[in-house]
Amino acid sequence: MNEKVYKIMKRAGAFGIVLGVISICAGVSIGVLSIINGARLLKSKSEITF
């Protein structure tokens, strides 16, 4: 019985670490894309005429 609990805890811990790494990668990539998009908007600001 104890072995089963330890295996479940091991899998849950590994899953938590993997989920954390994926969250960090997604956050960094979204941040970089936002910065690039904002820079592109600021660059093309002078081309807008009303």
C-alpha positions, 0 to 999 in steps of 0.5 A: 500500500505504501509503495502505491502512495509513493508512486502516486506522489512521485508522479504528482511531483514530476507533473508539477515540475513539468507544468511549472517549466511549461508555464515559465516557457509560455510566459516568457514567449508571450512576453517577448511577443508582446514586446515585439508587437508593441515595438512594431505598433510604436514604429508604425505610429507615424504612418497613421493619418486621419 
